[in-house]
Amino acid sequence: MIRKQRPTFSSAELEMQLQQINLDPTSSTTENLEALAPLIKSIQDTDSEQLYLRSLDKFVEEKEREIEKICEGNYEDFVSSVSTLLTIRQGTGHLRRRIGELDGQMGDVGRALGEKKRALLEQKKVARNMDDAIETLQTCLRLLDLVHRVGEMIREGKYWGALRSLEDLLHLPPPSISQTPFYAHILSSLPSLRSSIKDAVTASTKTWLFDVRESGAKVGKLALEQMALRIKKWRARREKEGGVRLARVGGALELVNNERVEFDALDNDEIKVDFKPLYQCIHIYEALERKPELQGSYQEDRKTQATLILTSRLSTTPETLLSTLPLLMQELVGFFIIESHVLDTMPDFRTQRDVDELWDEMCKRIVEIMGQGLKGCSEPEVFLESKTNVLLFVQTLEGYGYNITELNGLLITLFERYSELLLRKFSTDFDQIVSEDDNQPMMVNDQEEFDQVAGVCWLATGEMESLAMQGFPQAMPFSQTYPMCCINIRNFVDQFYQFTDGVAQQHLDIDEVLRKSLDGLLSDHVSKQIARRLQSMSNLSQIAQVVVNLEHFSTACDELEGVLMNLRASQRGGPVKLSSCDSFAATLAIAQSRIDSVINSKLESFFELAEYNWMPARPQSTTTDPSTYVFEMITFLTAYVDSVLIGLNESIKTRAYQNALGRINRWLMETLCGKEIMRYNEMALASVLADVNFIEAEIKRLDKPGLDHVFDEVKHTINIILSDAVSAYMEPSIRSMSYSTVKPIRLAVILAKLGKGAYAMGGQANMFKAERRRQEADDVAKLAGR
């Protein structure tokens, strides 16, 4: 860097400057000195003292010459003036000395004052430093007090105030200490203070989480009780108003009906859940820009709590399930109601995905717990009670927006297993009822018993009124099997729909399952069980009672179809058709066949008593005097059927007669055409025909329709022979019109045996007859081959 040179002055410049100085004698010394001050400063700045002194001497000489020149014309005055001047000079010297003395004194005083002033200034500086130090210390104390109050606020739970105080420390530093190590230390301690606040508010939240876990069961219990009350009210209204029978709890219609009822499971007379600690914690973490950390921690804590709730019931057994399941449902409902509230009030803190993750995991675990708890369980009541708890749980949380698809699947699984157990239980009951029935009419002793029986049984139109008109004790038309089965059918339907009440049915056709189950019960365990018993049953009265029971079961099936239509859970149209109707019809046919078999077996014993003389000289029987076995057989038949089958309708009795008479007809034809009898004559056939005519006459007295043509085959066959109408029979037109029931092959056999009979009697006439019968037999046999 180039040093700046000082300015220099020549002698002429200094003289000019001196000339410019006007020393006014009237002016004060200070003023004259002030005029000289700039010039002296310039001389000092330019180091021109010597030049200045020479210029000053020269200036003085010039002034003295000027003075002398002025004084040459005034010598006396000058001398006088000089004298005066000398005098003045002496006075001035004296004054100068005096001034010097005073100046010394003043200098001493000034120096003393200066020392004092310097001491005073030093004291003031010290005082000022002390004031600054005091102010700084006070500021530090205020900061320390603020830090201390931060700690107190943390202990008092005033976390947001503590955090705001820290922000004040950070953003409002006092200027006097902003650069001090103390303030730097304070700043360095802020992270730990923030961490203390975070730890404290986190601990507070942990405590709150523990508290809400403890109170969650109470919240869930209140919510479940409220839902149970809603279900009870809605069920009562459904029973009162048939139009809303199909509407379910949680549906649009029920929600409108329930909108006037306000109940908050988290804030009511019994419990109030305070979410302030959680909200405060979220606020603090947001201010600390650590919210993701809190979100992760909260999710893990809630997941742990949910796991603890569920794992404590993993060892559930069928014996303990009904006692532990309600408590589990209460805790879980409370847990997820709290989750729903946090999600609704703090959507930027809790996401739907977080809650869904907990919900999905919970659903899986509940399915596991239910599977473990019901493993090996064979009691339908346990499944029904479990369904009630799960359904109440589902309906409660469905109102909070949770996806219940998987739990509906659980309900369907429970329903399927319940259906199987219910079917198994009632199958055993039905089997036992049928197997233990004595197949005797059920007796009622008074009106109360009658009302009880009539109240559970499905009866044909007018049957109840007809029965009510009879006195007591009274034999009911059916045995005890029928009312007991009716009771079980009603119980089965009630228990079936008791399970399905409130269950979502979009994935399962409940009505179809019930229809199939009922069909299975009625067909396999009533109808077929009765059919199996019929195979070993030989008592006609018991078989007749079975027929009456089966007729009533058929009526019950018809009535059940209407009942199921009214109870139908879905709104799909179309009639309900039970295939068990066909099964009962088939079993009824078996029972009727069994009646036929028993009657036929009785007839067989009479057939064994038949003693026809197959080669008599004249007929042994007449229409008024039939064979003994025929008389006894018809007497037995009419008495037996009318007395034993008295409870059956006329169509069944008529059918029994048709079968019995058909059996007699077949036995007669089989006897005449069989291999046991090798020959007979026309008189024997006349006896058979007389017996048949007797039977028809007796049956005609019974006034039973449809029995007129039972013996057409045997009568027409014998009449062809006795009236010698074989040639007429050979005519197709006559055969089809008058003898359609006659079988050519049988007629040929009878003709052949008649030929043998004539041949055995000997004589030319008989030989001729025998040849004619043989020829007729051959001709008729040819008709059978066509």
Rosetta blueprint (number, residue, H / E / L):
1 M L
2 I L
3 R L
4 K L
5 Q L
6 R L
7 P L
8 T L
9 F L
10 S L
11 S H
12 A H
13 E H
14 L H
15 E H
16 M H
17 Q H
18 L H
19 Q H
20 Q H
21 I L
22 N L
23 L L
24 D L
25 P L
26 T L
27 S L
28 S L
29 T H
30 T H
31 E H
32 N H
33 L H
34 E H
35 A H
36 L H
37 A H
38 P H
39 L H
40 I H
41 K H
42 S H
43 I H
44 Q H
45 D H
46 T H
47 D L
48 S L
49 E H
50 Q H
51 L H
52 Y H
53 L H
54 R H
55 S H
56 L H
57 D H
58 K H
59 F H
60 V H
61 E H
62 E H
63 K H
64 E H
65 R H
66 E H
67 I H
68 E H
69 K H
70 I H
71 C H
72 E L
73 G L
74 N L
75 Y H
76 E H
77 D H
78 F H
79 V H
80 S H
81 S H
82 V H
83 S H
84 T H
85 L H
86 L H
87 T H
88 I H
89 R H
90 Q H
91 G H
92 T H
93 G H
94 H H
95 L H
96 R H
97 R H
98 R H
99 I H
100 G H
101 E H
102 L H
103 D H
104 G H
105 Q H
106 M H
107 G H
108 D H
109 V H
110 G H
111 R H
112 A H
113 L H
114 G H
115 E H
116 K H
117 K H
118 R H
119 A H
120 L H
121 L H
122 E H
123 Q H
124 K H
125 K H
126 V H
127 A H
128 R H
129 N H
130 M H
131 D H
132 D H
133 A H
134 I H
135 E H
136 T H
137 L H
138 Q H
139 T H
140 C H
141 L H
142 R H
143 L H
144 L H
145 D H
146 L H
147 V H
148 H H
149 R H
150 V H
151 G H
152 E H
153 M H
154 I H
155 R H
156 E H
157 G L
158 K L
159 Y H
160 W H
161 G H
162 A H
163 L H
164 R H
165 S H
166 L H
167 E H
168 D H
169 L H
170 L H
171 H H
172 L L
173 P L
174 P L
175 P L
176 S L
177 I L
178 S L
179 Q L
180 T L
181 P H
182 F H
183 Y H
184 A H
185 H H
186 I H
187 L H
188 S H
189 S H
190 L H
191 P H
192 S H
193 L H
194 R H
195 S H
196 S H
197 I H
198 K H
199 D H
200 A H
201 V H
202 T H
203 A H
204 S H
205 T H
206 K H
207 T H
208 W H
209 L H
210 F H
211 D H
212 V H
213 R H
214 E H
215 S H
216 G H
217 A H
218 K H
219 V H
220 G H
221 K H
222 L H
223 A H
224 L H
225 E H
226 Q H
227 M H
228 A H
229 L H
230 R H
231 I H
232 K H
233 K H
234 W H
235 R H
236 A H
237 R H
238 R H
239 E H
240 K H
241 E L
242 G H
243 G H
244 V H
245 R L
246 L L
247 A L
248 R L
249 V L
250 G L
251 G L
252 A H
253 L H
254 E H
255 L H
256 V H
257 N H
258 N H
259 E L
260 R L
261 V L
262 E L
263 F L
264 D L
265 A L
266 L L
267 D E
268 N L
269 D L
270 E L
271 I L
272 K E
273 V L
274 D L
275 F L
276 K H
277 P H
278 L H
279 Y H
280 Q H
281 C H
282 I H
283 H H
284 I H
285 Y H
286 E H
287 A H
288 L L
289 E L
290 R L
291 K H
292 P H
293 E H
294 L H
295 Q H
296 G H
297 S H
298 Y H
299 Q H
300 E H
301 D H
302 R H
303 K H
304 T H
305 Q H
306 A H
307 T H
308 L H
309 I H
310 L H
311 T H
312 S L
313 R L
314 L L
315 S L
316 T L
317 T L
318 P H
319 E H
320 T H
321 L H
322 L H
323 S H
324 T H
325 L H
326 P H
327 L H
328 L H
329 M H
330 Q H
331 E H
332 L H
333 V H
334 G H
335 F H
336 F H
337 I H
338 I H
339 E H
340 S H
341 H H
342 V H
343 L H
344 D H
345 T H
346 M L
347 P L
348 D L
349 F L
350 R L
351 T L
352 Q H
353 R H
354 D H
355 V H
356 D H
357 E H
358 L H
359 W H
360 D H
361 E H
362 M H
363 C H
364 K H
365 R H
366 I H
367 V H
368 E H
369 I H
370 M H
371 G H
372 Q H
373 G H
374 L L
375 K L
376 G L
377 C L
378 S L
379 E L
380 P H
381 E H
382 V H
383 F H
384 L H
385 E H
386 S H
387 K H
388 T H
389 N H
390 V H
391 L H
392 L H
393 F H
394 V H
395 Q H
396 T H
397 L H
398 E H
399 G L
400 Y L
401 G L
402 Y L
403 N L
404 I L
405 T H
406 E H
407 L H
408 N H
409 G H
410 L H
411 L H
412 I H
413 T H
414 L H
415 F H
416 E H
417 R H
418 Y H
419 S H
420 E H
421 L H
422 L H
423 L H
424 R H
425 K H
426 F H
427 S H
428 T H
429 D H
430 F H
431 D H
432 Q H
433 I H
434 V H
435 S H
436 E H
437 D L
438 D L
439 N L
440 Q L
441 P L
442 M L
443 M E
444 V E
445 N L
446 D L
447 Q H
448 E H
449 E H
450 F H
451 D H
452 Q H
453 V H
454 A H
455 G H
456 V H
457 C L
458 W L
459 L L
460 A L
461 T L
462 G L
463 E H
464 M H
465 E H
466 S H
467 L H
468 A H
469 M L
470 Q L
471 G L
472 F L
473 P L
474 Q E
475 A E
476 M L
477 P L
478 F L
479 S L
480 Q L
481 T H
482 Y H
483 P H
484 M H
485 C H
486 C H
487 I H
488 N H
489 I H
490 R H
491 N H
492 F H
493 V H
494 D H
495 Q H
496 F H
497 Y H
498 Q H
499 F H
500 T H
501 D L
502 G L
503 V L
504 A L
505 Q L
506 Q L
507 H L
508 L L
509 D L
510 I H
511 D H
512 E H
513 V H
514 L H
515 R H
516 K H
517 S H
518 L H
519 D H
520 G H
521 L H
522 L H
523 S H
524 D H
525 H H
526 V H
527 S H
528 K H
529 Q H
530 I H
531 A H
532 R H
533 R H
534 L H
535 Q H
536 S L
537 M L
538 S L
539 N L
540 L H
541 S H
542 Q H
543 I H
544 A H
545 Q H
546 V H
547 V H
548 V H
549 N H
550 L H
551 E H
552 H H
553 F H
554 S H
555 T H
556 A H
557 C H
558 D H
559 E H
560 L H
561 E H
562 G H
563 V H
564 L H
565 M H
566 N H
567 L H
568 R L
569 A L
570 S L
571 Q L
572 R L
573 G L
574 G L
575 P L
576 V L
577 K L
578 L L
579 S L
580 S H
581 C H
582 D H
583 S H
584 F H
585 A H
586 A H
587 T H
588 L H
589 A H
590 I H
591 A H
592 Q H
593 S H
594 R H
595 I H
596 D H
597 S H
598 V H
599 I H
600 N H
601 S H
602 K H
603 L H
604 E H
605 S H
606 F H
607 F H
608 E L
609 L L
610 A L
611 E L
612 Y L
613 N L
614 W L
615 M L
616 P L
617 A L
618 R L
619 P L
620 Q L
621 S L
622 T L
623 T L
624 T L
625 D L
626 P L
627 S L
628 T H
629 Y H
630 V H
631 F H
632 E H
633 M H
634 I H
635 T H
636 F H
637 L H
638 T H
639 A H
640 Y H
641 V H
642 D H
643 S H
644 V H
645 L L
646 I L
647 G L
648 L L
649 N L
650 E H
651 S H
652 I H
653 K H
654 T H
655 R H
656 A H
657 Y H
658 Q H
659 N H
660 A H
661 L H
662 G H
663 R H
664 I H
665 N H
666 R H
667 W H
668 L H
669 M H
670 E H
671 T H
672 L H
673 C H
674 G L
675 K L
676 E L
677 I L
678 M L
679 R L
680 Y L
681 N L
682 E H
683 M H
684 A H
685 L H
686 A H
687 S H
688 V H
689 L H
690 A H
691 D H
692 V H
693 N H
694 F H
695 I H
696 E H
697 A H
698 E H
699 I H
700 K H
701 R H
702 L L
703 D L
704 K L
705 P L
706 G L
707 L L
708 D L
709 H L
710 V L
711 F L
712 D H
713 E H
714 V H
715 K H
716 H H
717 T H
718 I H
719 N H
720 I H
721 I H
722 L H
723 S L
724 D L
725 A L
726 V H
727 S H
728 A H
729 Y H
730 M L
731 E L
732 P H
733 S H
734 I H
735 R H
736 S H
737 M H
738 S H
739 Y L
740 S L
741 T L
742 V L
743 K L
744 P H
745 I H
746 R H
747 L H
748 A H
749 V H
750 I H
751 L H
752 A H
753 K H
754 L H
755 G H
756 K H
757 G H
758 A H
759 Y H
760 A H
761 M H
762 G L
763 G L
764 Q H
765 A H
766 N H
767 M H
768 F H
769 K H
770 A H
771 E H
772 R H
773 R H
774 R H
775 Q H
776 E H
777 A H
778 D H
779 D H
780 V H
781 A H
782 K H
783 L H
784 A H
785 G H
786 R L
